[in-house]
Amino acid sequence: MNYEEKSDFEINCMVAVAVEPTLNHGFSYEKENGAANFRLCDPIGDDHDAGTYNFCEDWSAAGPIIVENCISILAPENGILEWDAIHHEHSVTNPDNPLRAAMIVFLKMKEQK
């Protein structure tokens, strides 16, 4: 799958399901605050709020995933304005967003398992 072509919203949804596999069964998405945030709602029962996730923009959401999966983030250097996220054979470069790059690496790691 070419994750680089996905929107932040799509990446956030895929990461949420990878982190919380139970969300993969009977939930719906709602965009909130643009394309980056979304809310998961349980359509069965009380339709309760299952949480808001923004892994591509929120360090407090993405940080534990980055640490637990030993994903390295390399800052731009030598005038090259690109962030790199790396884990062994998986690497992603993004000119603007290190968290998006790291979440794509995470999804590639999960896909390989």
Summary of the structure (lengths in Angstrom):
residues: 113
radius of gyration: 14.6
end to end distance: 14.0
largest distance: 54.8
contacts: 306
relative contact order: 0.17
helix: 39%
strand: 27%
